[in-house]
């Protein structure tokens, strides 16, 4: 959804109706998770994807129908053993898709939601999936305000309280309530989609490897900052336009920068006078990933210095060094791929092994941090 929102915002501002399909539930080996979205707009233009291609044709037709009728639809797609050519998921999974029309009348808060997502402001959108409440009705919830309604005051109040609890997590999930917000009932099914600010990637050391890591970090959806104490290297010209470049001593910059459980820290300084005080600071604060570049000898010497600085075994165990998976990478771009692969594997609990050497579900259920 985040990827296609800028185009949807333009359609919405121009008062062009469009159909919006959102994955609200998955089971088994579904190709895309809850929150994946596809939109059908003017001149049958299609944006996004709900299945990577398996059921897009059927969803396209549903989107056209809901725009014409003004009524939201719920559809479930799964694999059909009886008819190999039936609309379904060849991966064997199942997805449930909510398809709804979006206009200024049906969703008056859509423009404000899109603007908040673009500005990195947290917002949760609750949408009625099933039950006696109006299907497709939306309630947008910010930390200090709400917009829209789900049909009853009690339901709006209960969902607002729960949605604010999801704001910091950026989670997308189904919740069940009674028609007036009763939490012990399950007659109304809602999809809560939270848009938290993008997680941060902090890259230290303005070298060629940093430029490659910064590019792939932006591709993965991180807000990337590159920091180096040397102004001759830390220049905007050396890095993509979307990357923030900071000239400062790395440990000093990190000391005054907030991190959380989603933050990724890549230490590419490759110089003890920079990376030891930086890692001393990094390993004592929240972060999803802390990786450092260097040879095995450099790693051993670095651990000695960090131990002398007073870091505990538990703190040192958080360090991924040398950073990256063993892909045989040589070029900066290849190394960046290996680093990204390790970050993704750590985030979702992947083994890093070739899929041909594993068994079971390719996409096991896991909660994003």
Protein Blocks (a to p, Z undefined) as FASTA:
>chain_A
ZZmmmmmmmmmmnopacdddddfbdehjafbdehiacdddehhiaedjfkoommmmmmmm
mmmmmmmnopacdddddddfklmkbgcdfkopacddddddddfklmmmlmmmmmmmmnop
acdddddfbdjbdghiacdddfkbcedjehiaklmmmmmmmmmmmmmnopacdddddfko
pakbckbccdddddddddddddehjafklmmmmmmmmmnopacddddfblklmcfklpcf
klccddddfklmmmmpccdfkbccddfkopaklmmmmmmmmmmcccfbdcdeddfklmmm
mmmmmmmnopafklmmmpccdedddehpabfmlmmmmmmmmmmmmmnopghiafklpgcj
fbdcdddZZ
